[in-house]
Amino acid sequence: MDKNEWKDSGSCRDYDTNLFFDKYEENEKLRPAIDKLCAECPMARQCFAVGVSQKEWGVWGGIYIENGKISREFNKHRTKADWGKTWSYLTIEQEK
């Protein structure tokens, strides 16, 4: 797979990219819906890895990061249970 080809299989491919950046920052009510979209995405692990390794900002793999680090400010809406589910889909190989 080409280094950016994974994006073509992402659940977000047909969405406005600003939903994962500025709009996510500005609209707290939107965040859970974006989180859910990412949680169901087959490319979430790859996406998160790219976001962290390339020191990106915005939502990558369902987690808002700033300069490749998890943002406390834009992830404070998550509960412990949310974090558990998020880390599960990002770190444990899922059966297909």
Buried (B, 14 or more C-beta within 10 A) or exposed (E): EEEEEBBEEBBBEEEEEEBBBEBBBEEEEEBEEBBEBBBEBEBBBBBBBBBBEEEBBBBBBBBBBBEBEEBEEBBEEBEEEBEEBBEEBBEEEEEE
